Amino acid sequence: MTASAAGPSLRQRLRVVPPELVEAIRAATIDQDPDRLYDLIDGVAEHDSEVATYLRGLLEDVAYDSLEDFFDIRGR
C-alpha cells in the first residue's frame, strides 16, 4: 500500500491516536530514528492495528519520505 493508497481513511483513523504520540512519531521521522519509530508505532497499534501495520511497512521499506508525507511534515 502506498502513501497515496492510504489516503484519507488511514489518516482519519489516526485521529484515535493521542496527539502527543503523533507528534513523537513526527519528531522521530524527522530524526530518522528507526528504533524510536518502532517503539512509537507499537503505541499506535494499541489504538489501530491496521494503521500500525501500514506504518511498520513504511519503516521496514525505509520510506522516510512516505512517512513524512503521511504525517504531513513538509507541509506544516
MODELLER restraints for C-alpha pairs under 7 A, 6 or more apart:
rsr = mdl.restraints
at = mdl.atoms
rsr.add(forms.Gaussian(group=physical.xy_distance, feature=features.Distance(at['CA:3:A'], at['CA:66:A']), mean=5.88, stdev=0.5))
rsr.add(forms.Gaussian(group=physical.xy_distance, feature=features.Distance(at['CA:3:A'], at['CA:70:A']), mean=6.35, stdev=0.5))
rsr.add(forms.Gaussian(group=physical.xy_distance, feature=features.Distance(at['CA:10:A'], at['CA:51:A']), mean=6.18, stdev=0.5))
rsr.add(forms.Gaussian(group=physical.xy_distance, feature=features.Distance(at['CA:16:A'], at['CA:47:A']), mean=6.41, stdev=0.5))
rsr.add(forms.Gaussian(group=physical.xy_distance, feature=features.Distance(at['CA:17:A'], at['CA:44:A']), mean=6.30, stdev=0.5))
rsr.add(forms.Gaussian(group=physical.xy_distance, feature=features.Distance(at['CA:17:A'], at['CA:47:A']), mean=5.97, stdev=0.5))
rsr.add(forms.Gaussian(group=physical.xy_distance, feature=features.Distance(at['CA:25:A'], at['CA:37:A']), mean=6.22, stdev=0.5))
rsr.add(forms.Gaussian(group=physical.xy_distance, feature=features.Distance(at['CA:25:A'], at['CA:40:A']), mean=6.36, stdev=0.5))
rsr.add(forms.Gaussian(group=physical.xy_distance, feature=features.Distance(at['CA:26:A'], at['CA:71:A']), mean=6.44, stdev=0.5))
rsr.add(forms.Gaussian(group=physical.xy_distance, feature=features.Distance(at['CA:26:A'], at['CA:73:A']), mean=6.91, stdev=0.5))
rsr.add(forms.Gaussian(group=physical.xy_distance, feature=features.Distance(at['CA:28:A'], at['CA:36:A']), mean=6.36, stdev=0.5))
rsr.add(forms.Gaussian(group=physical.xy_distance, feature=features.Distance(at['CA:28:A'], at['CA:37:A']), mean=5.95, stdev=0.5))
rsr.add(forms.Gaussian(group=physical.xy_distance, feature=features.Distance(at['CA:29:A'], at['CA:64:A']), mean=6.59, stdev=0.5))
rsr.add(forms.Gaussian(group=physical.xy_distance, feature=features.Distance(at['CA:29:A'], at['CA:67:A']), mean=6.93, stdev=0.5))
rsr.add(forms.Gaussian(group=physical.xy_distance, feature=features.Distance(at['CA:29:A'], at['CA:68:A']), mean=6.77, stdev=0.5))
rsr.add(forms.Gaussian(group=physical.xy_distance, feature=features.Distance(at['CA:41:A'], at['CA:52:A']), mean=5.66, stdev=0.5))
rsr.add(forms.Gaussian(group=physical.xy_distance, feature=features.Distance(at['CA:41:A'], at['CA:55:A']), mean=6.99, stdev=0.5))
rsr.add(forms.Gaussian(group=physical.xy_distance, feature=features.Distance(at['CA:44:A'], at['CA:52:A']), mean=5.53, stdev=0.5))
rsr.add(forms.Gaussian(group=physical.xy_distance, feature=features.Distance(at['CA:45:A'], at['CA:52:A']), mean=5.00, stdev=0.5))
rsr.add(forms.Gaussian(group=physical.xy_distance, feature=features.Distance(at['CA:58:A'], at['CA:66:A']), mean=6.86, stdev=0.5))
rsr.add(forms.Gaussian(group=physical.xy_distance, feature=features.Distance(at['CA:58:A'], at['CA:67:A']), mean=6.61, stdev=0.5))
rsr.add(forms.Gaussian(group=physical.xy_distance, feature=features.Distance(at['CA:68:A'], at['CA:74:A']), mean=6.89, stdev=0.5))
